[in-house]
Amino acid sequence: MINTQGSRFGDGPASLEQRGAWCWFTVLGIALILLGAIASANLFITTVAATFYVGVVMLAAGTFQIIHAFGVKKWARFAFWLLSGLLYLAAAVAMFLDPLFAATLLTLFLAVSLGLSGALRLFIALTTRTPSGWGWMTISAVASIAAALVIALGWPVNSIWVLGLILSIDLLFQGVALLLIGLSLRSATFGPRASGWR
């Protein structure tokens, strides 16, 4: 008699999708961890790459806004969307021509954003003090403010590595998270014995 208890996701055996899902999560997680490690080896190059990435995003956004402008019939809205798209394109071109200067501005913007975000969350945490969670919000707010101060005090010298460091950490954290999800799916799909990789 055939055993159909092979999967915890249902009464039937693990499907091909379930068997493949954990593998994809695991492979992607390992790939991101490796990319994060490589990126952390040279933060200057990673910072330039991050700046180019932002430039590509702004270039795409500007192009779509210009295309959208020609779909708007009213002149006022057309002018607004066209001007917005042209500004995005100009910013993208500036980033491509001088990525180090762009990285300097992005680092300053990051420090200001972290400081304002942390101050706002700290204000909310201290004024509301909900029964649960306000302590963690306070800790996260103080951490954001501290990070903003560290970045601001080292600016503009630290502009050549801050963005690269943040990108490296983001890749590592994403990779670890996806790897853990993949291993969890493997265990759920194949049972407790899967944790031993047998």
Secondary structure, 3 states (H helix, E strand, C coil): CCCCCCCCCCCCCCCHHHHHHHHHHHHHHHHHHHHHHHHHHCHHHHHHHHHHHHHHHHHHHHHHHHHHHCCCCCHHHHHHHHHHHHHHHHHHHHHHHCHHHHHHHHHHHHHHHHHHHHHHHHHHHHHHCCCCCHHHHHHHHHHHHHHHHHHHHHCCHHHHCHHHHHHHHHHHHHHHHHHHHHHHHHHHHHCHHHHHCC
